[in-house]
Amino acid sequence: MKCMRWISVLLVMALLSGVLAGCAPKATPAPSTSGKPTGEPIKIGGIGPLSPPGTPALGEEMMNAMKLRIDEINAAGGLLGRPVELVFEDSGGAPEKGTSAMEALINKHKVVAITGEGHSSAFLAEMEVAKRNNIVLLDCEAWSDQIRLRHYEYVFAIPAGNTMFNQKIADFVQGTGFKRPFILAEDTDFGVEGIQLLGGVFKEMGIEFGSLLVDRTTKDFVPFLLQAKEFKPDILVVNVTGIGSYLIVQQAKELGIAPSADCAYFSGVADMGYPELWETTGSSAVGVVWETAIHPKAEFTELTTPFVEKYKATYGRSPTYSGLQAYDCILVLEAAIRLAGSTDSAAIRDAMEKIRIKGTRGELYFPTEAGVLYHQAPVPLLFLQYTQDKQLPDKCEIVWPKDMQTKAYTKPQ
């Protein structure tokens, strides 16, 4: 099948990347020293949604996680003997505002590298600014394959790309025995690309499906849900971000569609891991399956638990996988600057392609082969299910992948 050939190509590329990266020098965070950093601070730019139409909770989590690592660097003696400063700009999750934020970081604040973002449409605009200015931009939580396929030499990615992600969804749908999936996706690069990719895999698998694009800024998803209901789906696959991700759960439940005994509900966005989910949906989210890359039963490295515990102690709430990714982003930029021994943009870029470091989610490195794995770090993904009202993510069971499953998918009553 074409799908299997494509998976094989990705696997070969990943293996080759590992071999090549294995030849690279290992870069790790420097040990603590008693020396106090001096001189002009090294400014690292952060960018993400702190206001609508983006997801403010996502932007705040990324910013908070970045601050944790920045504080650790400074407490350990700084970077190249200098203090490090995080300058974080609000993108609003929108292309125009994201472009302005990038210009401010580069031209006003004079940052040496930038990381962040949680919305693909915004990141695709932001990366054009990075390209024009030849400055390293590290994607923290934007998934569009176009970010990878444009092959921009100064752009790197920590989160899963849409091809990886949608293959995982299709495997879950098929492996759990669902026959009639219906995709509801937001009308952004993330959503449009997701329908194309997931629909393509479903066709390869011989699975009949339906799909609709929805306006992520609307508050009334009922017309879209009623159209989906006519298809008689046994699972809704919903890729809508922001407040819409909560409203659509609530409205699908009120209409008696999903999550229910007859129709499962899958959400592919980080928003499902925040307490705001229960504040908006009430008990409607019981039964929802959602993706993440963090769970107490799936510790990836010895850095995972210390980060989670420190984040909880500092901010009074558990991080989602976006927090892990944001912390890893600073680890990566730190390692690249140390290896380069410089804040020169070209030197940092070259070092990014050579490093192989341990992060909170496993080993991180950036392949250079053309395709959807270009400058794409390896990514673990887990699917969890809420089975109780106001359940914490840490208390969920892992329902996918099979080799990490702690409990099979449970049909809501």
C-alpha positions as CSV (number, residue, x, y, z in Angstrom):
1,M,0.0,0.0,0.0
2,K,1.1,3.6,-0.6
3,C,0.7,4.4,3.0
4,M,3.1,1.6,4.1
5,R,5.7,2.7,1.5
6,W,5.4,6.3,2.8
7,I,5.8,5.1,6.4
8,S,8.9,3.1,5.3
9,V,10.4,6.2,3.7
10,L,9.9,8.1,7.0
11,L,11.4,5.4,9.0
12,V,14.5,5.1,6.8
13,M,14.9,8.9,6.9
14,A,14.6,8.9,10.7
15,L,17.2,6.0,11.0
16,L,19.6,7.8,8.7
17,S,19.1,11.0,10.7
18,G,20.0,9.1,13.9
19,V,23.2,7.7,12.4
20,L,24.3,11.1,11.1
21,A,23.4,12.8,14.3
22,G,25.3,10.2,16.2
23,C,28.5,11.4,14.6
24,A,27.9,14.9,15.9
25,P,29.4,16.2,19.1
26,K,27.2,15.7,22.2
27,A,26.1,19.0,23.8
28,T,24.7,19.1,27.3
29,P,23.7,21.8,29.7
30,A,26.8,23.1,31.6
31,P,27.2,22.0,35.2
32,S,26.5,24.5,38.0
33,T,29.3,26.9,38.8
34,S,29.9,29.5,41.5
35,G,30.7,32.2,39.0
36,K,28.2,35.0,38.6
37,P,27.4,35.9,35.0
38,T,28.5,39.4,34.0
39,G,28.3,41.7,31.0
40,E,25.5,42.4,28.5
41,P,22.7,39.8,28.7
42,I,22.2,37.3,25.9
43,K,18.7,37.9,24.8
44,I,16.6,35.0,23.7
45,G,13.2,35.8,22.1
46,G,10.0,34.0,23.0
47,I,6.8,34.3,21.0
48,G,3.4,32.9,21.5
49,P,-0.4,33.6,22.0
50,L,-1.0,35.6,25.1
51,S,-4.3,36.9,23.8
52,P,-7.2,35.7,21.5
53,P,-7.8,34.5,18.8
54,G,-4.9,32.4,19.9
55,T,-4.9,30.3,23.1
56,P,-3.6,32.5,26.0
57,A,-3.2,29.5,28.4
58,L,-0.8,27.9,25.8
59,G,1.3,31.0,25.4
60,E,1.5,31.5,29.2
61,E,2.6,27.9,29.7
62,M,5.3,28.2,27.1
63,M,6.6,31.5,28.5
64,N,6.6,30.1,32.1
65,A,8.5,26.9,31.1
66,M,11.0,29.0,29.2
67,K,11.5,31.2,32.2
68,L,12.3,28.2,34.4
69,R,15.2,27.1,32.2
70,I,16.5,30.7,31.8
71,D,16.5,31.0,35.6
72,E,18.4,27.7,35.9
73,I,21.0,28.9,33.4
74,N,21.6,32.1,35.2
75,A,21.8,30.3,38.6
76,A,24.5,28.0,37.1
77,G,26.7,30.8,35.9
78,G,25.0,32.0,32.8
79,L,25.7,31.3,29.1
80,L,29.2,32.0,27.8
81,G,29.8,33.8,31.1
82,R,26.9,36.2,30.4
83,P,23.4,36.4,31.9
84,V,20.5,35.3,29.8
85,E,17.3,37.3,29.4
86,L,14.0,36.0,27.9
87,V,12.1,38.7,26.0
88,F,8.6,37.3,25.2
89,E,6.2,38.9,22.7
90,D,2.5,38.2,22.2
91,S,1.6,36.9,18.8
92,G,-2.1,36.5,19.5
93,G,-1.9,33.3,17.4
94,A,-2.4,35.6,14.3
95,P,-0.1,36.1,11.3
96,E,-0.2,39.9,11.3
97,K,0.5,40.2,15.0
98,G,3.1,37.5,14.9
99,T,4.9,39.3,12.2
100,S,5.0,42.5,14.2
101,A,6.2,40.6,17.3
102,M,9.0,39.0,15.4
103,E,10.1,42.4,14.0
104,A,10.1,43.8,17.6
105,L,12.2,40.9,18.9
106,I,14.8,41.2,16.2
107,N,15.0,44.9,15.6
108,K,14.1,46.4,18.9
109,H,15.2,43.9,21.5
110,K,18.2,42.5,19.4
111,V,17.6,38.8,20.4
112,V,20.1,36.2,19.2
113,A,17.5,33.5,18.5
114,I,13.7,33.0,18.9
115,T,11.5,30.2,20.0
116,G,7.8,29.6,20.6
117,E,4.4,29.9,18.9
118,G,1.4,27.6,19.2
119,H,-0.5,28.2,15.9
120,S,0.7,27.2,12.5
121,S,-0.8,30.1,10.6
122,A,1.1,32.5,12.8
123,F,4.3,30.6,12.7
124,L,4.3,30.4,8.9
125,A,4.3,34.2,8.8
126,E,6.8,34.5,11.5
127,M,9.3,32.2,9.8
128,E,9.4,34.5,6.8
129,V,10.7,37.2,9.1
130,A,13.3,34.8,10.5
131,K,14.3,34.0,6.9
132,R,14.7,37.6,5.9
133,N,16.8,38.4,9.0
134,N,18.8,35.1,9.0
135,I,18.0,34.4,12.7
136,V,17.3,31.0,14.2
137,L,13.6,30.3,14.9
138,L,12.7,27.2,16.9
139,D,9.1,26.0,16.6
140,C,7.6,25.1,20.0
141,E,4.1,24.0,19.2
142,A,3.1,24.7,15.5
143,W,2.5,21.5,13.5
144,S,2.0,22.4,9.8
145,D,4.1,20.3,7.5
146,Q,4.8,23.4,5.5
147,I,7.1,24.6,8.3
148,R,9.3,21.6,7.6
149,L,8.8,21.4,3.8
150,R,10.0,24.9,3.1
151,H,13.4,23.8,4.2
152,Y,14.4,27.1,5.7
153,E,17.9,26.7,7.0
154,Y,17.3,28.9,10.1
155,V,14.0,27.2,11.1
156,F,13.8,24.2,13.4
157,A,11.0,22.2,15.0
158,I,10.4,20.6,18.3
159,P,6.7,19.5,18.1
160,A,5.2,16.8,15.9
161,G,4.5,17.6,12.3
162,N,1.0,17.0,10.8
163,T,2.2,14.0,8.9
164,M,3.4,12.2,12.0
165,F,0.4,13.3,14.0
166,N,-2.3,12.3,11.5
167,Q,-0.7,8.9,11.0
168,K,-1.0,8.3,14.7
169,I,-4.7,9.3,14.7
170,A,-5.4,7.0,11.8
171,D,-3.6,4.1,13.6
172,F,-5.7,4.8,16.7
173,V,-9.0,4.9,14.7
174,Q,-8.2,1.7,12.8
175,G,-6.5,-0.1,15.8
176,T,-9.5,0.6,18.1
177,G,-12.0,-0.7,15.6
178,F,-13.8,2.5,14.5
179,K,-15.3,2.4,11.0
180,R,-16.9,5.8,10.2
181,P,-14.7,8.7,11.4
182,F,-15.8,12.3,10.8
183,I,-13.2,15.1,10.8
184,L,-14.0,18.6,12.1
185,A,-11.0,20.9,11.6
186,E,-10.5,24.7,11.9
187,D,-10.1,26.8,8.8
188,T,-6.4,27.4,9.4
189,D,-3.2,25.9,7.9
190,F,-3.3,23.4,10.8
191,G,-6.8,22.3,10.1
192,V,-6.8,22.3,6.3
193,E,-3.6,20.4,6.1
194,G,-4.9,18.0,8.8
195,I,-8.0,17.1,6.7
196,Q,-5.9,16.5,3.6
197,L,-3.3,14.3,5.4
198,L,-5.7,12.3,7.6
199,G,-8.2,11.9,4.8
200,G,-5.4,10.6,2.6
201,V,-4.4,8.0,5.2
202,F,-8.0,6.9,5.7
203,K,-8.4,6.4,2.0
204,E,-5.2,4.3,2.0
205,M,-6.7,2.2,4.8
206,G,-10.0,1.8,3.0
207,I,-11.9,3.7,5.8
208,E,-14.9,5.8,4.7
209,F,-14.9,9.2,6.3
210,G,-16.5,12.7,6.2
211,S,-15.0,16.1,6.9
212,L,-15.8,19.8,7.4
213,L,-13.8,22.9,8.0
214,V,-15.2,25.2,10.8
215,D,-14.5,28.7,11.8
216,R,-12.4,28.5,14.9
217,T,-13.6,31.9,16.1
218,T,-17.3,31.0,16.1
219,K,-19.1,30.2,19.3
220,D,-21.9,28.3,17.5
221,F,-20.7,24.9,16.2
222,V,-24.2,23.4,16.1
223,P,-24.7,23.7,12.3
224,F,-21.4,21.9,11.7
225,L,-22.1,19.2,14.2
226,L,-25.6,18.6,12.8
227,Q,-24.0,18.0,9.4
228,A,-21.5,15.6,10.9
229,K,-24.4,13.8,12.7
230,E,-26.0,13.0,9.3
231,F,-22.9,11.0,8.4
232,K,-23.7,8.7,11.4
233,P,-20.0,8.7,12.6
234,D,-18.7,6.4,15.3
235,I,-15.9,8.8,16.1
236,L,-15.5,12.6,15.8
237,V,-11.9,13.7,15.1
238,V,-11.8,17.4,16.1
239,N,-8.8,19.6,15.5
240,V,-10.0,23.1,16.7
241,T,-7.9,25.3,19.0
242,G,-8.6,28.0,21.5
243,I,-12.0,28.5,23.2
244,G,-13.6,26.8,20.3
245,S,-12.0,23.6,21.3
246,Y,-14.1,23.7,24.5
247,L,-17.3,25.0,23.1
248,I,-17.4,22.3,20.4
249,V,-17.1,19.6,23.1
250,Q,-19.9,21.1,25.1
251,Q,-22.2,21.5,22.1
252,A,-21.5,18.0,20.7
253,K,-22.5,16.5,24.1
254,E,-25.6,18.7,24.3
255,L,-26.7,17.4,20.9
256,G,-26.2,13.8,22.0
257,I,-23.6,13.2,19.4
258,A,-20.3,12.7,21.3
259,P,-18.7,11.6,23.5
260,S,-21.3,8.9,23.7
261,A,-21.6,5.1,23.6
262,D,-22.3,5.4,19.9
263,C,-19.7,8.0,18.9
264,A,-16.2,8.6,20.4
265,Y,-14.7,12.1,20.6
266,F,-11.0,12.7,19.8
267,S,-9.3,16.1,20.1
268,G,-5.9,16.7,18.8
269,V,-5.0,20.0,20.5
270,A,-3.1,20.9,23.7
271,D,-6.1,22.9,25.0
272,M,-7.6,19.6,26.3
273,G,-4.9,19.4,29.0
274,Y,-5.8,22.7,30.7
275,P,-8.2,23.2,33.7
276,E,-10.1,25.7,31.5
277,L,-11.6,22.6,29.7
278,W,-13.7,21.7,32.7
279,E,-14.5,25.3,33.5
280,T,-16.1,25.7,30.1
281,T,-17.6,22.2,29.3
282,G,-18.6,21.1,32.8
283,S,-18.9,17.3,32.7
284,S,-19.3,17.2,28.9
285,A,-15.6,16.3,28.4
286,V,-15.9,13.0,30.2
287,G,-15.0,10.4,27.6
288,V,-12.9,12.7,25.4
289,V,-9.7,11.1,24.0
290,W,-6.9,13.6,23.4
291,E,-3.2,13.7,22.6
292,T,-0.3,14.6,24.7
293,A,3.4,13.8,25.2
294,I,3.4,13.7,29.0
295,H,2.1,11.3,31.6
296,P,3.5,10.0,34.9
297,K,3.4,6.5,33.6
298,A,5.5,7.4,30.6
299,E,8.6,9.1,31.9
300,F,11.0,9.7,29.0
301,T,14.2,10.8,30.6
302,E,15.6,11.7,34.1
303,L,14.8,15.4,33.3
304,T,11.0,14.8,32.9
305,T,9.9,14.4,36.5
306,P,12.1,17.2,37.9
307,F,10.8,19.6,35.4
308,V,7.1,18.7,36.0
309,E,7.6,18.9,39.8
310,K,9.4,22.3,39.5
311,Y,6.7,23.7,37.2
312,K,3.9,22.6,39.6
313,A,5.7,24.1,42.6
314,T,6.4,27.4,40.8
315,Y,3.1,27.9,39.0
316,G,0.6,25.9,41.0
317,R,-0.6,23.7,38.1
318,S,0.7,20.8,36.1
319,P,2.3,21.5,32.7
320,T,1.0,19.9,29.5
321,Y,3.4,18.6,26.9
322,S,3.7,22.1,25.5
323,G,5.5,23.1,28.7
324,L,8.0,20.2,28.2
325,Q,8.5,21.3,24.6
326,A,9.1,25.0,25.6
327,Y,11.6,23.9,28.3
328,D,13.3,21.7,25.7
329,C,13.4,24.6,23.3
330,I,15.6,26.7,25.7
331,L,17.7,23.6,26.4
332,V,18.3,23.3,22.6
333,L,19.2,27.0,22.1
334,E,21.4,26.9,25.1
335,A,23.3,23.9,23.9
336,A,23.7,25.4,20.4
337,I,25.1,28.7,21.7
338,R,27.5,26.8,24.0
339,L,28.6,24.6,21.1
340,A,29.0,27.6,18.8
341,G,30.8,29.5,21.5
342,S,29.2,32.6,20.0
343,T,25.9,34.4,19.5
344,D,26.5,34.8,15.8
345,S,23.3,33.7,13.9
346,A,25.1,31.6,11.4
347,A,27.2,29.9,14.1
348,I,24.1,29.1,16.1
349,R,22.4,27.7,13.0
350,D,25.3,25.4,12.2
351,A,25.5,24.2,15.8
352,M,21.7,23.4,15.8
353,E,22.4,20.8,13.1
354,K,25.2,19.2,15.1
355,I,23.8,19.0,18.6
356,R,22.3,15.8,20.1
357,I,21.1,16.5,23.6
358,K,18.9,15.0,26.2
359,G,15.6,16.8,26.8
360,T,12.5,16.1,28.9
361,R,11.0,14.0,26.0
362,G,14.1,12.0,24.9
363,E,17.1,12.8,22.8
364,L,16.8,15.9,20.6
365,Y,18.6,16.4,17.3
366,F,17.6,17.9,13.9
367,P,17.9,15.9,10.7
368,T,19.0,17.7,7.5
369,E,17.4,15.3,4.9
370,A,14.8,17.0,2.7
371,G,11.1,16.2,3.4
372,V,8.8,16.4,6.4
373,L,11.6,15.4,8.8
374,Y,13.8,18.3,7.8
375,H,15.0,20.0,11.0
376,Q,12.3,18.0,12.9
377,A,13.2,16.6,16.3
378,P,12.0,13.1,17.3
379,V,8.6,13.3,19.0
380,P,6.7,10.9,21.4
381,L,2.9,11.1,21.3
382,L,0.4,9.6,23.7
383,F,-3.4,9.5,23.5
384,L,-5.2,9.8,26.9
385,Q,-8.9,9.5,27.9
386,Y,-10.9,11.4,30.4
387,T,-13.3,9.1,32.3
388,Q,-14.3,11.2,35.3
389,D,-15.6,14.8,35.8
390,K,-12.8,17.3,36.4
391,Q,-10.2,14.6,36.1
392,L,-6.5,15.7,36.1
393,P,-4.4,14.7,33.1
394,D,-2.1,12.8,35.4
395,K,-5.0,10.6,36.4
396,C,-6.0,9.6,32.9
397,E,-5.2,6.3,31.4
398,I,-3.0,5.9,28.2
399,V,-5.3,4.4,25.5
400,W,-2.8,4.6,22.6
401,P,-0.2,3.5,21.4
402,K,-0.7,-0.1,22.1
403,D,2.8,-0.7,23.5
404,M,2.3,2.0,26.1
405,Q,-1.4,1.5,26.8
406,T,-2.5,1.3,30.4
407,K,-6.1,0.8,29.6
408,A,-8.2,0.2,26.5
409,Y,-10.6,2.9,25.2
410,T,-13.7,3.1,27.4
411,K,-17.1,3.8,25.8
412,P,-18.9,6.7,27.7
413,Q,-22.2,5.8,29.2
